Amino acid sequence: MNRKHRVAAAFAAAATTYDSAAEAQDRAAAALAARVLAAGLPPSPRVLEIGCGTGLLTRRLLPVLGGRWLVTDLAEAMVAAAREALPGAAAEFRVMDGEHPDAPPGGFDLVVSNLAAQWFGDLGAALRALRRCLAPNGRMMLTTLGAGSFAEWRAAHSGLGLACGTQAYPAAEQLADMLDPGARVIAEPIAVRYADGRAFVGALKAIGAATPAPGHRPLKPGELKRVLAALGAPATITYEVLTVDSVA
């Protein structure tokens, strides 16, 4: 099973537990939805959503924006969960790899995604592919994780001389370099408080986000115990959310 399949399987397994543990994702979806609604989109827009998950963003936007939606996710169970959350919605729900969008070029007024792009193998190429889906003057608005994410978790590992399995995320400046001139990248931290490190790890598993960086060797039980102790209790974990706003 390759990494893409492992990621899809992890998110599929988390479809029923995702909403209970997705505080950062929900807060990011709320902020992104507010930006989208303030963006002045045309009436009844054609919308492509990438990485819908259980529909945290879809639920906030589709009933307000209307239009024609293609709602997608890599995991079939997540697509089903989003569809069930929006019964009767005028939308097509489809399993799709957002990194390689199977969607018509120039077919959408809005491409939107909340905290899914960090799972792409080649973020720059994926952003270019998604931008090609935009109609003239269309807008791509999405969030992904930035380099400051999980700083506390990384520090707990490095302080013990241990390798952290969290993948590398781009700084805001690096992400901006992947985009066309004129695109904006906004960096905002979301701090989530957990009872302890074990609760944080449990939350990652509950949302399907525990797949480690490629090549990472899992910690031995004793090593993990030391990391959890170093993180302390309660444990605050920072998610650096990078918001992309790009106009075609």
PEVEN-V516389 format. One record per residue. N is the residue number from 1. PSI is psi in whole degrees, 0 to 359 (none if undefined). BURIAL is + if it has 9 or more other ideal C-beta (glycine too) atoms within 8 Angstrom, else -. Layout:
N,PSI,BURIAL  N,PSI,BURIAL
This chain:
1,122,-  2,174,-  3,318,-  4,317,+  5,323,-  6,318,+  7,314,+  8,318,+  9,321,+  10,318,+  11,325,+  12,318,+  13,339,-  14,6,+  15,327,+  16,347,-  17,351,+  18,307,+  19,330,-  20,342,-  21,1,+  22,53,+  23,310,-  24,318,+  25,321,+  26,318,+  27,321,+  28,321,+  29,320,+  30,317,+  31,319,+  32,318,+  33,319,+  34,320,-  35,318,+  36,315,+  37,338,+  38,1,-  39,350,+  40,49,-  41,158,+  42,159,-  43,146,-  44,59,-  45,157,+  46,122,+  47,133,+  48,119,+  49,131,+  50,132,+  51,56,+  52,336,+  53,222,+  54,2,+  55,25,+  56,320,+  57,319,+  58,316,+  59,329,+  60,330,+  61,316,+  62,314,+  63,336,-  64,314,-  65,326,+  66,211,+  67,197,+  68,123,+  69,141,+  70,109,+  71,122,+  72,157,+  73,157,+  74,332,+  75,125,+  76,322,-  77,327,+  78,319,+  79,316,+  80,320,+  81,319,+  82,320,+  83,318,+  84,331,-  85,345,+  86,65,+  87,134,-  88,6,-  89,143,+  90,74,-  91,154,+  92,129,-  93,128,+  94,143,-  95,126,-  96,143,+  97,107,-  98,340,+  99,334,+  100,73,-  101,126,+  102,75,-  103,152,+  104,134,-  105,137,-  106,17,+  107,1,+  108,144,+  109,338,+  110,129,+  111,124,+  112,146,+  113,139,+  114,112,+  115,51,+  116,329,+  117,340,+  118,347,+  119,357,-  120,143,+  121,324,-  122,92,-  123,316,+  124,313,-  125,322,-  126,318,+  127,321,+  128,321,-  129,319,+  130,323,+  131,329,+  132,343,-  133,350,+  134,140,+  135,164,+  136,133,-  137,9,-  138,168,+  139,135,+  140,120,+  141,115,+  142,161,+  143,150,+  144,174,+  145,144,+  146,176,+  147,334,+  148,358,-  149,139,+  150,31,+  151,322,-  152,321,+  153,317,+  154,318,+  155,324,-  156,325,+  157,310,+  158,327,+  159,339,-  160,5,+  161,27,-  162,149,+  163,135,-  164,138,+  165,359,+  166,134,+  167,163,-  168,136,-  169,154,+  170,149,+  171,162,-  172,320,+  173,322,-  174,320,+  175,319,+  176,325,+  177,341,-  178,351,+  179,167,+  180,153,-  181,139,-  182,341,-  183,147,+  184,145,-  185,124,+  186,128,-  187,128,+  188,133,-  189,144,+  190,117,+  191,126,-  192,130,+  193,126,-  194,156,+  195,322,-  196,182,+  197,326,+  198,324,-  199,322,+  200,312,+  201,319,+  202,323,+  203,320,+  204,317,+  205,322,+  206,334,+  207,0,+  208,16,+  209,27,+  210,5,-  211,122,-  212,170,+  213,150,-  214,135,-  215,358,-  216,135,-  217,121,-  218,145,-  219,148,+  220,156,-  221,318,-  222,322,-  223,316,+  224,319,+  225,320,-  226,321,+  227,316,+  228,321,+  229,320,-  230,329,+  231,328,+  232,180,-  233,128,-  234,167,-  235,124,+  236,129,+  237,132,+  238,131,+  239,117,+  240,111,+  241,122,+  242,124,+  243,125,+  244,134,+  245,108,+  246,131,+  247,133,+  248,none,+
